[in-house]
Amino acid sequence: MNTDQLPVDIREFAAYLSGLLARLNPYEGWYGVFRERDPEGLRACAEGLEVPPWDVVESLLQDLAALHGAPAAEAEHEAARALHIASAAAYDARPGGREALGSRLDFMAAEQRRTTGRLRELRARTPLSQEEASELEYDLAWTEDDHVRARARCGELQARLAELDRRERAARERAPGGPGGRAGESGPTALTGGALVPEQRAAVDAGAGQQGIAAGRAARRAAARAAERAQREDAGAPEHGLAEDELSAEGARPGAGRDSDGADTGVEYGPDSSMRPVDDWPGTGAVEAPGRAARPSGSEVSGGREESLDRGESTGSWLRLKRRSRGGARYAGGGQDTAGALPETLGEEGPARPGRTPTGARFAGVAEESPALAVEPESEAAEAEQDPSAQREIAATVDELRRLRAEGRTGEAHSLLAETAQWPESRYPHLAVALRRAGLASDWDTLLWEASSLPTGRLVAVAHALMGARHEAASTQLLRQAAARPADELGESVLELVTEGRGGDVRAVLDAFLRARSAQDAASLARVAPRRLVPLLRESAAAISPECAADLGHALRVAGIRG
């Protein structure tokens, strides 16, 4: 589906998520874990094809806090939550939404029952040696984690189904255009006249915006609707008959969490923060996420809430919590039984499963929809124009990647992709074709994530080359990465592009920036060199929309910037 055809709430959250990812270190923290395990799933979420579980977003905010300080993450938390709630609600309302939610609820209820039995079995064991005691402690911790997560997901899914019922009842009781507002909404479209505190408004403006400043205003409306829902008292969802004493002491905390539409589920999505999130890669032992000085609550990743509801498909691979003693509910189906201690940091790369194009432990069914690899005939025809020596190098690299993947040597494959990202931008379109033909779609996505760390000038050059070869989705993704960088840093990069005479690249970067960032951010960028940057910003804003141009002008006046 074209991004422009998506509902506005989904587009706004996708734009926010893309910008958030661009501000994180792709090699560290939870972002590094997600990126290694499911690059296609991340890409799908950043482009609005999927909605990630809320815990994933909170974990990314946890990474943001580690890089930029807790206040930076806290300032965005509420706006991110509102955007996510609105996006998830839009997915739930699509055809097949109720069936998909019901299917996932049945699956998670079965998982609750399985982990309950497993906990009883493990607690009844008596270890005969220190080694067995360590193994038992390890298995018990993971099973408790799986149990808590399954319970939390049941609560969330039940609450979402209840909210869907409520919206459908409201739609039947209120005709479209009536005094209650748009059919299917619960009351006014803004809370007390759309009142958001300035911090909320600034955070929403900074994070959302596929359509420039207009998107920020739409995000404020979504935030108001979400806040209204969140303020309603809710007794919490039933818990599929699981007794509270079946939970670990480090399990869910009553009243700590809310479902994806803002209703209290009576349980936080994930275990207590004292039980730090871990996962394992086959063959490397478990990996423990680095600790955080000030982590947002509920930051542990919960891989069990997949949002592809428009297709009405089954639970999806990232909900299939396979029996295992190594691995948790976050990355279902990805664990193998491996011994070993828990590393303190995300230092090792885990090997990929041979011959598998990962659909993701969290985001199922996206491998079939890879717009970044939708290579047009022109791209394949252009391959013949590639320098013969470059063709040979590309072919050798693809063969090497295929061999490394088949042998499970993921760390070496990742290093090779990191080196490949430094290649000239003219090779990227040909790499896309070669990787697609070799069945290495996930490696293409990984290569794009590697490219996102290039200097802005080079990053834009790669995006330009991909756009010229009809890889529009990949080009747009990279431009979003560039646009999400700090405004002052991006301003300096734009000046360099101007000096180099790259006018087309300047326009592309500023267009992406104005669509994804607030007018206040644009003023910050202009402050780097007002006389040179203000005219360029005004030109790009005018090309987007009159409203975008007006908002930019207002922000420049308020900031006292002339140009």
C-alpha positions as CSV (number, residue, x, y, z in Angstrom):
1,M,0.0,0.0,0.0
2,N,1.2,3.5,-0.8
3,T,2.1,5.5,2.3
4,D,-0.2,8.3,1.1
5,Q,-3.2,5.9,1.1
6,L,-2.8,5.0,4.8
7,P,-5.1,6.6,7.4
8,V,-3.6,9.8,8.7
9,D,-3.2,8.4,12.2
10,I,-1.1,5.6,10.9
11,R,1.0,7.9,8.7
12,E,1.6,10.3,11.7
13,F,2.9,7.5,14.0
14,A,5.0,6.1,11.2
15,A,6.6,9.4,10.6
16,Y,7.3,9.8,14.3
17,L,8.8,6.3,14.6
18,S,11.0,6.9,11.6
19,G,12.4,10.1,13.2
20,L,12.9,8.4,16.5
21,L,14.9,5.6,14.9
22,A,17.1,8.0,13.1
23,R,18.2,9.6,16.5
24,L,19.3,6.3,18.0
25,N,22.5,4.4,17.7
26,P,21.7,1.4,15.4
27,Y,24.4,-0.8,17.1
28,E,23.4,-0.5,20.7
29,G,20.5,-1.0,23.1
30,W,17.2,-2.4,22.1
31,Y,17.4,-0.7,18.7
32,G,20.4,-2.9,17.9
33,V,18.5,-6.0,19.0
34,F,15.5,-5.1,16.9
35,R,17.6,-4.2,13.9
36,E,19.5,-7.4,14.0
37,R,16.5,-9.6,14.5
38,D,14.0,-8.0,12.2
39,P,15.2,-5.2,9.9
40,E,12.2,-5.7,7.6
41,G,9.8,-5.4,10.5
42,L,11.3,-2.1,11.6
43,R,11.2,-0.8,8.0
44,A,7.5,-1.8,7.7
45,C,6.7,0.0,10.9
46,A,8.6,3.1,9.9
47,E,6.7,3.2,6.6
48,G,3.3,2.6,8.3
49,L,2.7,-0.9,7.0
50,E,2.7,-2.3,10.6
51,V,2.2,-0.9,14.1
52,P,4.8,-2.1,16.6
53,P,3.9,-3.2,20.1
54,W,3.9,-0.3,22.5
55,D,6.7,-1.9,24.6
56,V,8.9,-1.7,21.5
57,V,8.3,2.0,21.3
58,E,9.0,2.4,25.0
59,S,12.2,0.4,24.7
60,L,13.3,2.7,21.9
61,L,12.5,5.7,24.1
62,Q,14.7,3.9,26.7
63,D,17.5,3.9,24.2
64,L,16.8,7.6,23.5
65,A,17.2,8.3,27.3
66,A,20.5,6.5,27.3
67,L,21.8,8.6,24.4
68,H,20.3,12.0,25.1
69,G,19.2,11.9,28.7
70,A,16.0,10.9,30.5
71,P,14.3,14.3,30.1
72,A,14.5,14.0,26.3
73,A,12.7,10.6,26.5
74,E,10.2,11.8,29.1
75,A,9.3,14.9,26.9
76,E,8.3,12.6,24.1
77,H,6.7,9.8,26.0
78,E,3.2,11.2,26.2
79,A,3.1,12.3,22.6
80,A,4.5,9.0,21.3
81,R,1.9,7.2,23.4
82,A,-1.0,9.3,21.9
83,L,0.3,8.7,18.3
84,H,0.6,5.0,19.0
85,I,-2.8,4.7,20.5
86,A,-4.4,6.5,17.5
87,S,-2.5,4.4,15.0
88,A,-3.4,1.1,16.7
89,A,-7.0,2.2,16.9
90,A,-7.0,2.8,13.1
91,Y,-5.6,-0.7,12.5
92,D,-8.2,-2.3,14.8
93,A,-11.0,-0.5,12.9
94,R,-9.9,-1.9,9.5
95,P,-11.6,-5.0,7.9
96,G,-10.7,-8.1,9.7
97,G,-9.5,-6.3,12.8
98,R,-11.9,-8.0,15.2
99,E,-11.1,-11.5,13.9
100,A,-7.4,-10.9,14.2
101,L,-7.6,-9.6,17.7
102,G,-9.7,-12.6,18.7
103,S,-7.3,-15.0,17.2
104,R,-4.4,-13.5,19.0
105,L,-6.3,-13.5,22.3
106,D,-7.0,-17.2,21.9
107,F,-3.3,-17.8,21.2
108,M,-2.1,-15.8,24.2
109,A,-4.6,-17.5,26.5
110,A,-3.2,-20.8,25.5
111,E,0.3,-19.4,26.1
112,Q,-0.8,-18.4,29.6
113,R,-2.0,-21.9,30.3
114,R,1.2,-23.4,29.0
115,T,3.5,-21.2,31.0
116,T,1.4,-21.8,34.1
117,G,2.0,-25.6,33.8
118,R,5.7,-25.0,33.0
119,L,6.1,-22.9,36.1
120,R,4.6,-25.6,38.3
121,E,6.9,-28.2,36.7
122,L,10.0,-26.1,37.2
123,R,9.2,-25.1,40.8
124,A,8.7,-28.8,41.7
125,R,12.3,-29.7,40.6
126,T,15.1,-30.3,43.0
127,P,18.5,-29.5,41.5
128,L,21.3,-32.0,42.3
129,S,24.2,-29.8,41.5
130,Q,25.2,-26.2,41.3
131,E,25.2,-26.4,37.5
132,E,21.6,-27.8,37.5
133,A,20.6,-25.1,40.0
134,S,21.9,-22.4,37.7
135,E,20.1,-24.0,34.7
136,L,16.9,-24.2,36.7
137,E,17.1,-20.6,37.8
138,Y,17.7,-19.5,34.2
139,D,14.7,-21.5,32.9
140,L,12.5,-20.4,35.7
141,A,13.3,-16.7,35.0
142,W,12.5,-17.1,31.4
143,T,9.3,-19.0,32.0
144,E,8.1,-16.4,34.5
145,D,8.9,-13.7,31.9
146,D,6.9,-15.6,29.3
147,H,4.0,-16.0,31.7
148,V,3.9,-12.4,32.7
149,R,4.0,-11.2,29.1
150,A,1.3,-13.6,28.0
151,R,-0.9,-12.4,30.8
152,A,-0.3,-8.8,30.0
153,R,-1.0,-9.3,26.3
154,C,-4.3,-11.0,27.1
155,G,-5.3,-8.0,29.1
156,E,-4.3,-5.6,26.4
157,L,-6.1,-7.6,23.6
158,Q,-9.3,-7.9,25.7
159,A,-9.2,-4.2,26.4
160,R,-8.8,-3.4,22.7
161,L,-11.7,-5.7,21.8
162,A,-13.8,-4.0,24.4
163,E,-12.9,-0.6,23.0
164,L,-13.7,-1.8,19.5
165,D,-17.1,-2.9,20.8
166,R,-17.7,0.5,22.4
167,R,-16.8,2.3,19.2
168,E,-19.1,0.2,17.2
169,R,-22.0,0.7,19.7
170,A,-21.4,4.5,19.5
171,A,-21.4,4.3,15.7
172,R,-24.8,2.6,15.8
173,E,-26.3,5.0,18.3
174,R,-25.1,8.2,16.6
175,A,-25.7,9.0,13.0
176,P,-22.8,10.5,11.0
177,G,-22.7,14.3,11.4
178,G,-24.8,14.3,14.5
179,P,-24.1,16.4,17.6
180,G,-21.8,13.7,19.0
181,G,-19.3,14.2,16.2
182,R,-18.0,11.7,13.6
183,A,-19.6,8.3,13.8
184,G,-17.6,5.8,15.8
185,E,-15.9,8.4,18.0
186,S,-16.7,8.7,21.7
187,G,-17.7,12.3,22.1
188,P,-15.8,15.4,21.1
189,T,-12.9,15.3,18.8
190,A,-10.8,17.4,21.2
191,L,-10.5,17.3,25.0
192,T,-11.9,20.5,26.5
193,G,-11.4,22.4,23.3
194,G,-8.3,20.5,22.3
195,A,-6.3,21.7,25.3
196,L,-2.9,20.2,25.5
197,V,-0.2,21.6,27.7
198,P,2.6,23.3,25.9
199,E,5.0,20.4,26.5
200,Q,2.5,17.9,25.0
201,R,2.0,20.2,22.0
202,A,5.7,20.7,21.4
203,A,6.4,17.0,21.7
204,V,3.7,16.1,19.2
205,D,4.9,18.7,16.8
206,A,8.5,17.5,17.1
207,G,7.7,13.9,16.6
208,A,4.9,13.6,14.1
209,G,4.4,15.1,10.7
210,Q,4.2,13.2,7.4
211,Q,2.5,16.3,6.0
212,G,4.5,19.0,7.6
213,I,2.9,21.2,10.2
214,A,-0.6,20.1,9.3
215,A,0.3,16.6,10.5
216,G,1.4,18.0,13.8
217,R,-2.0,19.5,14.3
218,A,-3.6,16.3,13.3
219,A,-1.4,14.6,15.9
220,R,-2.6,17.0,18.5
221,R,-6.2,16.0,17.7
222,A,-5.2,12.4,18.0
223,A,-3.5,13.1,21.4
224,A,-6.6,14.8,22.6
225,R,-8.8,11.9,21.7
226,A,-6.3,9.5,23.3
227,A,-6.1,11.6,26.5
228,E,-9.9,11.5,26.7
229,R,-9.9,7.8,26.5
230,A,-7.1,7.4,29.0
231,Q,-8.9,9.6,31.6
232,R,-12.0,7.3,31.6
233,E,-12.0,5.0,34.5
234,D,-11.7,1.3,33.6
235,A,-11.7,-1.6,36.0
236,G,-9.3,-3.6,33.8
237,A,-9.7,-6.6,31.7
238,P,-10.3,-10.2,33.0
239,E,-7.2,-12.3,33.0
240,H,-8.4,-15.6,31.6
241,G,-8.8,-17.2,35.0
242,L,-5.1,-17.1,36.0
243,A,-4.6,-16.8,39.7
244,E,-2.4,-13.9,40.9
245,D,-0.3,-16.3,42.9
246,E,0.8,-18.0,39.7
247,L,2.9,-15.0,38.9
248,S,6.4,-14.4,40.1
249,A,7.1,-11.8,42.7
250,E,8.8,-9.9,39.9
251,G,5.8,-10.2,37.6
252,A,3.2,-7.8,36.5
253,R,2.3,-4.8,38.7
254,P,-1.5,-4.2,39.1
255,G,-2.6,-1.0,37.6
256,A,0.7,-0.2,36.0
257,G,-0.2,-0.5,32.4
258,R,-2.6,0.6,29.7
259,D,-3.7,-1.0,26.6
260,S,-3.0,0.4,23.2
261,D,-6.1,2.5,23.3
262,G,-5.3,4.0,26.6
263,A,-7.5,1.9,28.9
264,D,-6.1,0.5,32.1
265,T,-5.4,-3.2,31.8
266,G,-4.5,-3.7,35.4
267,V,-1.1,-4.9,34.5
268,E,2.1,-3.5,33.0
269,Y,3.1,-5.0,29.7
270,G,6.2,-6.8,30.8
271,P,7.9,-7.9,34.0
272,D,9.2,-5.6,36.7
273,S,12.1,-3.5,35.6
274,S,14.2,-5.4,38.1
275,M,14.0,-8.4,35.8
276,R,16.0,-6.9,32.9
277,P,15.1,-7.9,29.4
278,V,17.3,-10.6,27.9
279,D,17.2,-12.7,24.8
280,D,19.5,-15.2,23.1
281,W,20.8,-15.6,19.6
282,P,21.3,-19.2,18.5
283,G,24.8,-20.3,19.1
284,T,25.9,-17.3,21.1
285,G,24.1,-17.6,24.4
286,A,21.7,-15.1,25.8
287,V,22.1,-11.4,25.4
288,E,21.1,-9.0,28.1
289,A,20.1,-5.5,27.3
290,P,22.2,-2.8,28.9
291,G,20.8,-1.2,32.0
292,R,19.4,2.3,32.0
293,A,19.8,5.0,34.7
294,A,16.3,6.2,34.2
295,R,14.2,3.9,32.1
296,P,10.6,4.6,31.1
297,S,8.2,2.2,32.8
298,G,7.3,-0.9,30.9
299,S,10.3,-0.6,28.7
300,E,10.9,-4.3,28.3
301,V,10.1,-5.5,24.8
302,S,7.0,-7.5,24.4
303,G,7.0,-9.3,21.1
304,G,3.5,-10.6,21.3
305,R,1.2,-7.9,19.9
306,E,1.3,-7.8,16.2
307,E,-0.8,-5.3,14.4
308,S,-1.4,-6.4,10.8
309,L,-5.1,-6.4,11.3
310,D,-6.2,-5.3,7.9
311,R,-5.3,-8.7,6.5
312,G,-7.2,-10.5,9.2
313,E,-4.4,-13.2,9.2
314,S,-3.4,-15.6,11.9
315,T,-1.4,-14.8,15.0
316,G,1.9,-14.3,13.1
317,S,5.3,-15.7,13.7
318,W,6.3,-13.3,16.4
319,L,3.4,-14.5,18.5
320,R,4.4,-18.2,18.3
321,L,6.0,-18.6,21.7
322,K,7.7,-21.9,21.2
323,R,8.7,-24.1,24.1
324,R,12.3,-23.5,24.9
325,S,14.5,-23.0,27.9
326,R,16.5,-20.3,26.1
327,G,14.7,-17.3,24.8
328,G,11.7,-15.3,25.9
329,A,8.3,-14.2,24.8
330,R,9.8,-11.2,23.1
331,Y,11.4,-13.0,20.2
332,A,9.2,-16.0,19.8
333,G,10.5,-18.9,17.8
334,G,14.0,-17.5,17.7
335,G,15.7,-19.3,20.5
336,Q,17.6,-22.5,20.6
337,D,18.8,-24.3,23.7
338,T,22.2,-22.9,24.3
339,A,24.2,-22.8,27.5
340,G,26.3,-19.9,28.7
341,A,26.3,-16.9,30.9
342,L,24.5,-13.7,30.1
343,P,26.8,-11.1,28.6
344,E,26.5,-7.7,30.1
345,T,26.1,-5.8,26.9
346,L,24.9,-6.3,23.3
347,G,28.3,-7.2,22.2
348,E,27.8,-10.2,20.0
349,E,26.0,-10.7,16.8
350,G,23.9,-13.9,16.6
351,P,23.9,-16.1,13.5
352,A,20.9,-16.0,11.3
353,R,19.0,-19.2,10.5
354,P,20.2,-20.5,7.2
355,G,18.0,-20.1,4.2
356,R,15.4,-17.9,6.0
357,T,14.2,-14.5,4.9
358,P,13.1,-13.3,8.3
359,T,9.5,-12.1,8.6
360,G,10.4,-11.1,12.1
361,A,9.9,-12.2,15.6
362,R,7.6,-9.3,16.2
363,F,6.1,-8.2,12.9
364,A,4.7,-11.1,10.9
365,G,4.0,-11.3,7.2
366,V,6.0,-8.3,5.9
367,A,8.5,-10.2,3.8
368,E,6.0,-10.4,1.0
369,E,5.7,-6.6,1.0
370,S,9.1,-5.1,0.6
371,P,8.7,-1.8,-1.3
372,A,12.3,-1.0,-0.7
373,L,13.0,-4.0,-3.0
374,A,10.3,-3.4,-5.5
375,V,12.9,-3.0,-8.3
376,E,11.5,-1.6,-11.5
377,P,12.6,-2.9,-14.9
378,E,14.7,0.2,-15.4
379,S,16.8,-0.8,-12.4
380,E,17.6,-4.2,-13.8
381,A,18.3,-2.8,-17.2
382,A,20.7,-0.4,-15.7
383,E,22.7,-3.3,-14.3
384,A,24.2,-3.8,-17.7
385,E,25.7,-0.3,-17.6
386,Q,27.5,-1.1,-14.4
387,D,31.3,-1.2,-14.6
388,P,32.4,-4.8,-15.1
389,S,34.8,-4.7,-12.2
390,A,32.1,-3.4,-9.9
391,Q,29.7,-6.1,-11.2
392,R,32.3,-8.7,-10.2
393,E,32.7,-7.2,-6.8
394,I,29.0,-7.0,-6.2
395,A,28.6,-10.6,-7.3
396,A,31.4,-11.8,-5.0
397,T,30.0,-9.9,-2.1
398,V,26.5,-11.4,-2.5
399,D,28.0,-14.9,-2.8
400,E,30.0,-14.3,0.3
401,L,26.9,-13.1,2.2
402,R,24.9,-16.1,1.1
403,R,27.7,-18.4,2.2
404,L,28.0,-16.7,5.6
405,R,24.3,-16.8,6.2
406,A,24.1,-20.5,5.2
407,E,26.9,-21.3,7.8
408,G,25.2,-19.2,10.5
409,R,28.1,-16.7,10.7
410,T,25.9,-13.7,11.3
411,G,28.6,-11.5,12.9
412,E,30.9,-11.8,9.8
413,A,27.9,-11.2,7.5
414,H,27.1,-8.0,9.5
415,S,30.7,-6.8,9.3
416,L,30.6,-7.4,5.5
417,L,27.4,-5.4,5.2
418,A,29.0,-2.5,7.2
419,E,31.9,-2.5,4.8
420,T,29.6,-2.6,1.8
421,A,27.7,0.5,3.1
422,Q,30.8,2.5,2.5
423,W,30.8,1.7,-1.3
424,P,30.1,4.4,-3.8
425,E,26.4,5.4,-4.0
426,S,26.2,4.4,-7.6
427,R,26.4,0.7,-6.6
428,Y,23.4,0.8,-4.3
429,P,20.8,0.2,-7.0
430,H,22.7,-2.7,-8.3
431,L,23.2,-4.1,-4.8
432,A,19.4,-4.0,-4.4
433,V,18.9,-6.1,-7.5
434,A,21.6,-8.6,-6.7
435,L,20.5,-9.1,-3.1
436,R,16.9,-9.5,-4.2
437,R,17.8,-12.1,-6.7
438,A,19.9,-14.0,-4.2
439,G,17.0,-14.1,-1.7
440,L,18.8,-11.8,0.7
441,A,16.0,-9.3,1.2
442,S,16.8,-8.9,4.9
443,D,20.4,-8.1,4.1
444,W,19.3,-5.3,1.8
445,D,17.3,-3.8,4.7
446,T,20.3,-4.2,7.0
447,L,22.5,-2.4,4.4
448,L,20.0,0.5,4.4
449,W,20.2,0.7,8.2
450,E,24.0,0.7,7.9
451,A,23.8,3.5,5.3
452,S,21.7,5.6,7.7
453,S,24.8,6.2,9.8
454,L,26.7,7.8,6.8
455,P,27.5,11.5,6.8
456,T,24.5,13.5,5.6
457,G,26.0,14.4,2.3
458,R,26.8,10.8,1.5
459,L,23.5,9.6,2.8
460,V,21.6,12.0,0.6
461,A,23.7,10.9,-2.4
462,V,22.7,7.3,-1.8
463,A,19.1,8.3,-1.6
464,H,19.4,10.2,-4.8
465,A,20.9,7.2,-6.6
466,L,18.2,5.0,-5.3
467,M,15.5,7.4,-6.4
468,G,17.0,7.6,-9.9
469,A,16.8,3.8,-10.1
470,R,13.2,3.8,-9.1
471,H,13.8,2.5,-5.5
472,E,11.5,5.2,-4.1
473,A,10.7,3.6,-0.8
474,A,14.4,3.0,0.0
475,S,15.2,6.5,-1.0
476,T,12.5,8.0,1.1
477,Q,13.6,5.9,4.1
478,L,17.1,7.3,3.9
479,L,15.9,10.9,3.5
480,R,13.8,10.5,6.6
481,Q,16.9,9.3,8.4
482,A,18.8,12.4,7.3
483,A,15.8,14.7,8.2
484,A,15.7,13.3,11.7
485,R,19.2,14.4,12.6
486,P,19.7,17.4,15.0
487,A,18.7,20.6,13.3
488,D,22.0,22.4,13.7
489,E,23.9,19.4,12.4
490,L,21.6,19.2,9.4
491,G,21.9,22.9,8.8
492,E,25.7,22.6,8.5
493,S,25.2,19.6,6.1
494,V,22.8,21.6,3.9
495,L,25.4,24.4,3.7
496,E,28.0,21.8,2.5
497,L,25.6,20.6,-0.1
498,V,24.9,24.1,-1.3
499,T,28.7,24.8,-1.5
500,E,29.1,21.6,-3.6
501,G,26.3,22.8,-6.0
502,R,24.0,19.9,-5.2
503,G,20.8,21.8,-5.4
504,G,18.6,18.8,-6.0
505,D,19.9,17.1,-2.9
506,V,19.3,20.3,-0.9
507,R,15.7,20.4,-1.9
508,A,15.2,16.7,-1.2
509,V,16.6,17.0,2.4
510,L,14.7,20.2,3.2
511,D,11.5,18.7,1.8
512,A,11.9,15.6,4.0
513,F,12.8,17.8,7.0
514,L,9.8,20.1,6.7
515,R,7.4,17.2,6.3
516,A,8.8,15.3,9.4
517,R,9.7,18.1,11.8
518,S,8.0,21.1,13.4
519,A,8.3,24.7,12.3
520,Q,10.3,25.4,15.5
521,D,12.8,22.8,14.3
522,A,13.0,24.5,11.0
523,A,13.7,27.8,12.7
524,S,16.6,26.1,14.6
525,L,18.0,24.9,11.4
526,A,17.7,28.3,9.8
527,R,19.6,29.9,12.8
528,V,22.8,28.1,11.6
529,A,23.1,30.6,8.6
530,P,19.9,32.6,8.2
531,R,20.8,34.5,5.0
532,R,21.6,31.3,3.2
533,L,19.1,28.9,4.7
534,V,15.9,30.9,5.2
535,P,15.3,31.4,1.4
536,L,15.9,27.7,0.8
537,L,13.5,26.7,3.6
538,R,10.8,29.1,2.4
539,E,11.1,27.7,-1.1
540,S,10.7,24.1,0.1
541,A,7.8,25.0,2.4
542,A,6.0,26.8,-0.4
543,A,6.4,23.7,-2.6
544,I,4.8,21.6,0.1
545,S,1.7,23.6,1.0
546,P,0.6,27.2,1.8
547,E,-0.1,26.2,5.4
548,C,3.5,24.8,5.7
549,A,4.9,28.0,4.4
550,A,2.7,30.1,6.7
551,D,3.7,28.1,9.8
552,L,7.4,28.4,8.8
553,G,7.1,32.1,8.5
554,H,5.4,32.4,11.9
555,A,8.1,30.3,13.5
556,L,10.9,32.4,12.0
557,R,9.2,35.6,13.2
558,V,8.8,34.3,16.7
559,A,12.5,33.2,16.7
560,G,13.5,36.6,15.4
561,I,15.2,35.1,12.4
562,R,15.4,37.1,9.2
563,G,16.8,36.0,5.9
